[in-house]
Amino acid sequence: MNNKFFIILLLFAFFATFLRFFLNNIFFISFLGSFIYGFVFPRTIVKAKKVILLSGFCSCLTSFSGFIYFLYQLILQSYYLKLFLYLNFFIIANLIIMYIGFFVSRKMT
């Protein structure tokens, strides 16, 4: 790995964080990140570009900590049923969105 790779990785991570800050919607951001991840994963692209897109961009965009903080707020408010429903909906919906991204990527190849 060279310095150019790390600079590009940091730029993509910065852009994803910047985008996350302005969108400020945990569910939309997560669905977008899952779709991109599912779309990029099966593509035959250079490993460095795949790492930049998946680890740099998608990881900083979807930031799991935002979702955990949202669930923590539900626990503090004693909304346990809502917590259970959101958690299950969120995981299942993200898996479906990732599969759709994977499917779209395969159809384009």
Buried (B, 14 or more C-beta within 10 A) or exposed (E): EEEEBEEBBEEBBEBBEEBBEEEEEBBEBBBBBBBBBBBBBEBEEEEBEBBBBBEBBBBBBBBEEBBEEBBEEBEEEEBEEEBEEBBEEBEEBBEEBBEBBBEEBEEEE
